[in-house]
Amino acid sequence: MEAPIATTPFDNNTILNETNAIFPVITSLSLANHTFFTDTDSGFTTTILIYTAKKKLSTNDKEKFTNWIKQRLMVTSLEIHEE
């Protein structure tokens, strides 16, 4: 299942609009799959999301956002970073 996900581009604009409906403080986001290679000639892919917000999300809201976006994207591995 990870291979098809790794090649699937995300529609950042649509996801931002959906995010704004639930978390209106989030003003922008960038979402992409990144493949990391190791010294053993193998690699792994993870999804990374970077967002900006009008104000810092509370711990509770950040957990809700993380759970929602994982479900929305159907991924188990996700790194979220606030800019």
C-alpha positions in Angstrom: 0.0 0.0 0.0 2.9 2.4 0.6 4.1 2.3 -3.0 0.9 3.8 -4.5 0.7 6.4 -1.8 4.3 7.4 -2.4 3.5 8.3 -6.0 0.2 10.0 -5.3 0.4 13.8 -5.5 -1.7 15.7 -3.0 -4.1 18.5 -4.0 -2.9 21.0 -1.4 -5.5 23.6 -2.3 -8.4 21.2 -1.7 -6.9 19.9 1.5 -6.3 23.4 2.7 -10.0 24.3 2.0 -11.1 21.2 3.9 -8.8 22.0 6.7 -10.1 25.5 7.0 -13.6 24.2 7.5 -12.5 22.4 10.6 -9.4 24.4 11.7 -10.0 28.0 10.5 -6.8 29.2 12.2 -4.6 27.3 9.7 -3.8 29.7 6.9 -1.6 27.7 4.6 -0.1 24.2 4.2 2.2 22.2 2.0 1.9 18.4 1.8 4.2 16.0 0.0 5.6 12.5 0.2 9.4 12.4 0.7 11.6 9.4 0.2 14.6 9.1 2.4 17.5 6.8 1.5 19.9 5.2 3.9 23.5 3.9 3.7 22.1 0.4 3.1 20.8 1.4 -0.4 17.2 1.1 0.9 14.8 3.9 1.5 11.5 4.7 3.1 8.8 7.2 2.2 6.9 9.4 4.7 4.3 12.1 4.3 5.3 15.5 5.5 2.9 18.4 6.2 4.1 22.0 6.9 1.5 24.5 8.0 1.1 28.1 9.2 -1.6 29.3 11.5 -2.9 32.6 12.8 -2.2 31.3 16.3 -0.6 28.3 17.7 -2.8 25.2 17.9 -3.5 23.9 21.4 -2.2 20.5 22.2 -5.8 19.1 21.9 -6.4 20.8 18.5 -3.0 19.6 17.2 -3.9 16.0 18.2 -7.3 16.4 16.5 -5.7 17.8 13.4 -3.1 15.0 13.2 -5.8 12.3 13.6 -8.1 13.9 11.1 -5.4 14.5 8.4 -4.1 10.9 8.8 -7.6 9.6 8.2 -8.2 12.0 5.4 -5.0 11.0 3.6 -5.2 7.4 4.6 -1.6 7.3 5.8 -0.1 5.9 9.0 3.2 7.7 8.8 3.0 11.5 8.9 5.2 14.3 10.1 3.6 17.6 10.9 5.6 20.8 11.3 4.4 24.3 12.1 6.2 27.0 10.3 
